[in-house]
Amino acid sequence: MSNRFRFQASAVGAAGRITVPFQEQIEVQASLALPAIGGYGSAVSSDFHYRQILSFRSATSVVTGSETGPAESPSYDTLVNSTVTGLNVMGMVTADLVVANLVETYKNGLHTFKLIGTRFENLRIAGIPVEVDLASDVFDKYDNHEDLLEAYRTEDTVRTLLEDITLKDRLQEAPDKISRWFSKPTDNDSAGMSATGRTLLSLVRKLEPKTSAIQAWGHVIHVDGFGTIRLAELEVGPSTRRVNMVQIDLGCPVEGRVSACSIIGDGSDG
């Protein structure tokens, strides 16, 4: 390749580790990585059951990397997708469909990212329907790092969104089991946005459980007797987007961690 671009992308359908009452790894399912030269790959896992802790009907991962356009001004395009159907974690977190989708384009020294298609369908926590409003539209509008930073600095709607996502005004009220998953804001950088490094945010604009039996703090919900659920975490950087759709820290008679639909795109020209 003329500018030595290196594709880098990976997808994982599901994985986990149980520490109590036994110590076992949940073998990584539908795991896939894109080689530096690009190409196409897919991985599928069907009818998976791990004890009575984690199950799903199918997990599919797809990665694609290709060079397009004229040789003097090529575009390097990466697609990363992870899809899980029929997700069930101990009967407490269920979803008909979970999708993490990322399209990365590198052209003329600029990385852009699109997250459209990322979604939950029929998500339930403790049997309670939870409506998930994802802000993919905002991150797709400001699809490169400089534009996102500039919007954060100058546009009230974007600043408000990012401060809501990071619980800027609510974090001190949150219980420890919630606050540990958020970065503490500073006076000079109220939503923690980094100009050069990576920033942990979330795609979740709002979670709405159908009853008050469970409470959402940004993208995080804690259920006593089960554990802490984090939804649609998003890591952003100048050349990076990482999406983790479901992450659960089990805190009941069964302890450990379970995740589903994790993707990353992080190509480079060096």
Buried (B, 14 or more C-beta within 10 A) or exposed (E): BEEEBBBBBBBBBBBBBBEEEEEEEBEBBBBBBBEBEBEEBEBBBEEBEBEEBBBBBBBBBBBBBBBEEEEEEBBBBBBBBBBBBBBBBBEBBBBBBBBBBBBBBBBEEBBBBBBEEBBBEEBBBBEBEBEBEBBBEBBBEBBBBEBBBEBBEEEEEBBEBBBBBBBBEBBEEBEEBBBEBBBEBEEEEBBBBBEEEBBBBBBBBBBEBEEEEBBBBBBBBBBEEBBBBBBBBBBBBBBBBBBBBBBBBBBEEBBBBBBBBBBBBBBBEE
